[in-house]
Amino acid sequence: MQTWNDKNKAIDSWQVLRIQSEFVRGFDTLFELGPSVCVFGSARTREEEHWYQEAKVFGNIMGREGFSIITGGGPGIMEAVNLGAKEAGANSVGVGIELPFEAQMNSYVTTGITCRYFFTRKVMFLKYSQAFVVFPGGLGTLDELFETLTLSQTGHAPKFPIILVGSQYWSGLFDWLKSTVLESKKMCQEDFNLFRIVDTSKEARDKIMEFQEKYRKENQINF
């Protein structure tokens, strides 16, 4: 007679295989992307808003610099960046997630995969990107930002640029980290070197290109 534990063990085993298949599919799809920039930001940003237009500019100028652009493939900031990248003739990548309340992959994605699990999706973002740019966003964006910062802080990911766009939007978070988290010794001053805050897409581009040049010289490699 099958027990409750036996039934759940079987379900878990199949789930492991599904997780494995997501990794294999993602790795096969993204393996040859070349230099890539990952962009996070709110799915709720409308086309007429400033940050939608600024994100579109970012996708375009980084695409013209020869980078593939990776987003979550959804609407809002993600759509804007994918649109800019596609218009530049760059590889416009979307790594989507199955959600009951969010639109399907936006129409400007040229290379797309959809994940069931958030953690497999995050691995795709982090494994194949050489820079991370964060536009204003909500809980999902904050989750992606802090996971990226944590992996960089702990050495589980290379220290590639992490750039927050929009000083007015991010200033409250920055001030809280300084006045509360740092003051209570829950982080150290050096952790603030993990990221930079800028106001425009062009400033973000400049930070990435400066880092790329420095990284290339220090490691004697080409991206």
N, C-alpha and C positions, 0 to 999 in steps of 0.2 A: 504494500500500500504506500502510495507516495505521500510524504509528509509536506508540511508547509515549507520547511527548510529545503527539501529536495526540489520543490517547485521553484523557489526563488534562486536556488543555485543554478538551475537550468536557465532561468531568465538572465541572471548575471553573466553566465558564459556567453550567451548570444549577444549581450550588450558589449562585452569585451571585443567580440568579433566586429561589431558595427563600429566601435571606436577605432579599431585597427584599420578598418576599411576607409574611414574618413581621413585618417593620417596618410594612408597610401595614396588615395585619390588626390589629396591636397599637395603632397610632396611631388607627385608625378606632374601635376598641373603647373606648379609654381617653380619647379627646379631651375628652369632656364630663363628666369625673368631678368637677370642681370641687376644692376644697381636700382634700388627701389626705395621709395619714400612711402611710409604709411601715414594716413591722415585719419584722425578721430574727430568727431563733432556731432552735434545734435541732428537727429532725424527730423526734428520739428521746425527747423529753420526754413522759412518760406523764400521763394524766389525773389521777391521784392526787397528782402532784408539785406542790409549791408554785408553781413557775414557770408551770405550765400554768394554774393558777387565777388567778395574777396577770396573765398575758397575756390571759386571758378578760376580766378586769376592765378592762384597758386598752382592748381593742377596744370594750367597752361604753361606757365613759365618753367616749372620743373620738368614737364614733358619735353619742352624745347631744350632743356639741359641734358636730355638723354636718359632720364629716369623713368622707370615704370612707376605708376601710381597705384597704391593699394588702399582701398577703403572697405567698409563693411557692406558696400553694395546697395545700401538702402536709399531713402529719400534725403532731403535736406542738405546738410553739408556734404554728405557722401556723394549725392547726386551731382552737386556743383563741382566737386573736385574731379569726378569721373568725366563730366562734360568738358571741363577745361583740358583734361588730359587727352580726351578723344579728339578734340579740335586741334590739338598740337600734333596729332599723329602718333602719340605715345601709347604704350600698352596700358589700358585703363582696366584695372583689376578690381573685382568685387568678391569679398569673402562673406557671404551672407549667412544668416542664421534663421532657423525655422521659428517663427513667432506667430501667434494667432492674431496680433493686432497691428502688424506692420506690413507695408506694401512689399511686393516681391522685388527682385533685383531691378535696379533702375536701368533705363534703356541705353545708358551711355557706357555700360560695362562691356568691354570687348573680350575679357577673360574672366569667367565667373565660376565659383563653386559655392555650394550651400552646405552648411554644417548643421547638425542637430544639437551638438554640444558646444557650449560657450568656450570650454577650455581647449577644444581642438581648434576652434576658430582663432583663439588668442595665439596658439602656437604658430599658426600660419602668419599672422601679423608679425610676430617677433622674429621668427626664423628667417624671413626673407626680406627684411627691411634694414636699411642702413641709416635711417633717420625717422623720427616720429614727430609729427606736427599735430598739435591739438587746438582745434578751434572751439569756441564756446559750446558747451553741451551740458547735459544733465547727468543722471546717475550712471548710465552706460558709459558715457565719456569719462567720467571720474574713475570708474572701475578700470577702464583701459589705461588711463593715465597712471594711476597709482600702481597697477601691476607692472607697467613698464619701468617706472621709477624704482620699484622694489627689486626687480631683476637686475637693473643696472647697479643699484647700491650694493647688492650682495654678490655681484660678480657672476651671476648666472646668465648674463647677456653682455655682449660687448658694450662699452660706453659710447654708443653713437649719440648724435644730438637728439635732445628732447626739447621741443620748442613749443611754448604756449603762445598763441596769437590772440591779442586783445588785452592790453594791460589793465584797462578799466574793469573788464569782466573778471580777470583772475586776481586782481589786487586784494580782494577780501580774503580769499583762500591763502594767498601769500602772507598777508599780515597775520592771519590766525596761526599759520605754521611758525612764524617768527615769534609772535607774542605769547603763544600758548604751548605749542609742541616743543619748540626749541628751548623756551624758558624753563619748561618742566623736565628738560633733559631727556626727552623721548626721541630726539633726533639730534644730529650735530651740525655745526655750521657748514662743514664740508658738503653736507647733503644738498645744500642749495646750489652747488656747482653742477648738479646733475641735470639741471634744466635752465632754460633762458626764456624770458618773456619779451615779446616784441609786439608791434602794432600792425604791421603790414605783411602781406605775402612776400614782397620783395626783401624785407628784412629777414624773414624766415629763410628765403632762398640764399641770401648772403651768408647766414650762419652755417647752413648746410655745406655750401661750397667752400667756405673757409675751413671747416672741419675736414672735408674730403681731401683738400690739398695737404693739410697737416698730416692726416692719417696716411696718405699715399707716401709722403716723404719719410715719415717715421718707420713705416713698414716696407718701403721700397716695393710697392705693388700698385697695380692699376685696378680700379673697380671694374 
